[in-house]
Amino acid sequence: MNITIFHNPDCGTSRNTLALIRNAGIEPRVVEYLRTPPSRDDLRAMIAAAGLTVRETLREKGTPYAELGLGDPALTDDQLLDAMMAHPILINRPFVITDEGTRLCRPSEAVLDILPLPQKGKFAKEDGEQVIAEDGTRLV
C-alpha cells in the first residue's frame, strides 16, 4: 500500500486525517510539507489529481496570503504556485495520495473516500465529533 500524507503536525485537521489513516491499520509515508515541500511539478500534479484549481488549494488563514495580494483574480496559476513554493504555509493541508485517488482532506473524513482498507474501530476527532462507529462504519 502506497499512501502519502502531506502533513502539518500543528494542524488539527491534518492530525485527524493521519489518525483516520492509522485507524484503518495503515502506516502512511508522512511528509511534513513545511520542512519538505513538494516540488512545483508534484504540487501541480496533486492539485490536478484532486480535481481542484490552484486557487482552491491556497490557504488564507495564518499565512501571508493577504500581504502578498493573492486574492487578486488576475494572478495566474503560475504566479500562485510561485507564492506557494516560496511560502509552503500557503499550501492547504492535508493532501493525501493513495492508489484510490488524491484528496485535499478538508474535512478530515474526506480521506475515507480514498482509503483502500476499512476503519478498524470507532474514531472521534480531536473536538469530540464521532466520525466512525464502534463497528467501523462511517457516521458522517
Secondary structure, 3 states (H helix, E strand, C coil): CCCEEEECCCCHHHHHHHHHHHHCCCCCEEEECCCCCCCHHHHHHHHHHCCCCCHHHECCCCCCCCCCCCCCCCCCHHHHHHHHHHCHHHECCCEEEECCEEEECCCHHHHHHHCCCCCCCCEECCCCCEEECCCCCECC
